[in-house]
Structures are given as C-alpha cells and as structure tokens.
C-alpha cells in the first residue's frame, strides 16, 4: 500500500489587516478633505469679484504647496517620524480649511490654499508609504491596487459633493466638513504608527542619518530604474491631465460626460486587474502594455467628434492609465532601498502631479496650430515613445 505524497501549500497572507485598513482610512480622509473644497474655493473667489485669473491662482497655489511638500516629506519622515509628519499634514489640511470660513481676500485665499497643499502633500506621501509598508509582499500589487481604488472614491464622490453642499448649505459648511474629516482622519494613522513603529526609530540612532541619506528622495531619484519608471509614469499622467482639461472643449454632447465616466471606471478596473496579475507574473511586464494602451487611447481621439470612437478611446486610455499606475508604483516599491518607502511614495506622487500639471500647459501651446484631433494624436505618439525605456524597466 502506497501513500500519496502531497506538497503543502503556503497559506495566502491576509491582505486587509488592521494596519492596512487604517492606512487606507487615513488616505481616504486626506483625499476627501482635499477634494471637498477643491471647486468651492475658486467659485467663491469668482463670486467675490476677484480679478481675472484668481480662480486659477488659488488652485495653482494648492498644487504648488503639494509639490513642495512631497519634495521634503521623505527627509522629514526620517528625521521626525511618520506620526509627526502625518499629524502636521492633516492639521494643516483641515485647520487651513477653517481659515477660509471668514471672508478672505484673494491674497489670503492663495496663502491658505498653499498651506492646504502643503498639508495634503505631507499626508499623501506618508499614507502612501504606510500602505506600501503594510502590504504582504506576495500580494503587493493587489494591495496597492486596492489602496488606489480607495483613493479614486473621493475624486468621484467628494468633488461633486462639495459643489452640491456649497449650493445647498453654503461654502462655509463645506470648509467645516473638510476640516472635521481631516482632523478625524488623524486618529487612525496615529494609532497605526504607534503600534507598528515609526520610520524615524526603525533604523536605530547610530545609522539613522546614513539610512536617511541613502533612502532619501534625491538618492532614490538617482537610481536609474526608479527615475526611468517615474518618468514613464509621468508620460501617462501628462496624457491624463490633457484628457480631463481638454476633452470637454474638444467635443460636445453627452458623449463627453459619459466618456469621462467610462475612463474613471476603466482606470479603477485596470488598476485592480493589473495588481492581481502582476503579483502572479511580475509587475515590470505590465509597464509597456500600460503605455501602449494609453498611447492608443490618445490616438483614437483622432475621431474625437464621433461618439463611438470617443467612448472607445476613453475605455482604452483609462485601462492603460490604471495599469500604468499599478505597475509603476509596484515596481518602484519592489526595488526601493531599505527605509525608502517614503521617498518612493514622494517620487511617484511628484510624477503624478507634475505630469498632470505640465500636460495641459504643453497641450495649449500645440492645439492652436494643429487642432484638437492632431494634438491628441501627437500626445499619444509622445507616450508611445517611452516603449524603449519601458522594456529596460524589466
């Protein structure tokens, strides 16, 4: 009588642990408090008869503050710890919203929005690092994708909710609600960091300065694979910023709103699907397909005036952008140095924000001479030009 030998199967690690859920909750609070007043502040500036361009100025100050904060957040995390930086970020984001409740002039609104941007930048880097730190390595892609899906909710829900709440109850109510959400969100990450350990003490006092230098933003950005991956991701965010800013100007009718909604759904599906697939077959193998789909989606906008082609373009582009988000962040986290999760989070978010901002500016310089269809197609070719570099990521 023979006995069949079976190979024990390794247990699948749990994805939604308490620390992971708390990190996602902190990210959700941060993004909700960011998006709720996003369209309300410029509208109030316009209603107060501010000078031309004031609406754009307050938004620019918000984004500039975020970019500056993302540049310095990793070093502050190494010096003062995740808890202090995250608390400072949420306090700035929520507390500055309360400063908007009294009537303020344009200069004050710009300064307050700059403070909100700094708070948002600190919090988004820390929460991104905490999510990456508490995801099981075997399910890294899926976990980062789940966190990405959570991050999509405020953009879809909180942004229009802020506009509706301002119309129904007044802008001051929006600012108060945003402040409450941000300050309440501080409770979850503070509990998480207190239990899991702070990045400032994780290395040990003797080696903390060396570790900070070796895993800081500049050091990580100098690593070829990290820099290359961030630039490739920025190419896709350039296209994403162009789509959001110019699609409503390039086409008319219900197809535009439906197309943007299709894109949002496709991004979510692409990000989650890529995370699961990448865990099994390798995330680096998805960077090039993500670029291809983004580029082809932009090329399909040659038919932007035809509703069927517009919807197809948004489905293809959105899927590619979701895949690119998942694959690039997973690759950067996988290849980060010890203690470099904060720097990787900062670099990835910088690529996102800078690409999103630079794209519409560059597009404006081209579209006047070429028209929308040709300018969209040119954007697609620029994205596809990164394919050679994408092959080197693997």
C-alpha positions, 0 to 999 in steps of 0.5 A: 500500500502506497501513500500519496505524497502531497506538497503543502501549500503556503497559506495566502497572507491576509491582505486587509489587516488592521494596519492596512485598513487604517492606512487606507482610512487615513488616505481616504480622509486626506483625499476627501478633505482635499477634494471637498473644497477643491471647486468651492474655493475658486467659485467663491473667489469668482463670486467675490469679484476677484480679478481675472485669473484668481480662480486659477491662482488659488488652485495653482497655489494648492498644487504648488504647496503639494509639490513642495511638500512631497519634495521634503516629506521623505527627509522629514519622515526620517528625521521626525517620524511618520506620526509627526509628519502625518499629524502636521499634514492633516492639521494643516489640511483641515485647520487651513480649511477653517481659515477660509470660513471668514471672508478672505481676500484673494491674497489670503485665499492663495496663502491658505490654499498653499498651506492646504497643499502643503498639508495634503502633500505631507499626508499623501506621501506618508499614507502612501508609504504606510500602505506600501509598508503594510502590504504582504509582499506576495500580494503587493500589487493587489494591495496597492491596487486596492489602496488606489481604488480607495483613493479614486472614491473621493475624486468621484464622490467628494468633488461633486459633493462639495459643489452640491453642499456649497449650493445647498448649505453654503461654502462655509459648511463645506470648509467645516466638513473638510476640516472635521474629516481631516482632523478625524482622519488623524486618529487612525494613522496615529494609532497605526504608527504607534503600534507598528513603529515609526520610520524615524526609530526603525533604523536605530540612532547610530545609522539613522542619518546614513539610512536617511541619506541613502533612502532619501528622495534625491538618492532614490531619484538617482537610481536609474530604474526608479527615475526611468519608471517615474518618468514613464509614469509621468508620460501617462499622467501628462496624457491624463491631465490633457484628457480631463482639461481638454476633452470637454472643449474638444467635443460636445454632447453627452458623449463627453460626460459619459466618456469621462465616466467610462475612463474613471471606471476603466482606470479603477478596473485596470488598476485592480486587474493589473495588481492581481496579475502582476503579483502572479507574473511580475509587475515590470511586464505590465509597464509597456502594455500600460503605455501602449494602451494609453498611447492608443487611447490618445490616438483614437481621439483622432475621431474625437467628434464621433461618439463611438470612437470617443467612448472607445478611446476613453475605455482604452486610455483609462485601462492603460492609465490604471495599469500604468499606475499599478505597475509603476508604483509596484515596481518602484516599491519592489526595488526601493532601498531599505527605509525608502518607502517614503521617498518612493511614495514622494517620487511617484506622487511628484510624477503624478502631479507634475505630469498632470500639471505640465500636460495641459500647459504643453497641450495649449501651446500645440492645439492652436496650430494643429487642432484638437484631433492632431494634438491628441494624436501627437500626445499619444505618439509622445507616450508611445515613445517611452516603449524603449525605456519601458522594456529596460524597466524589466 
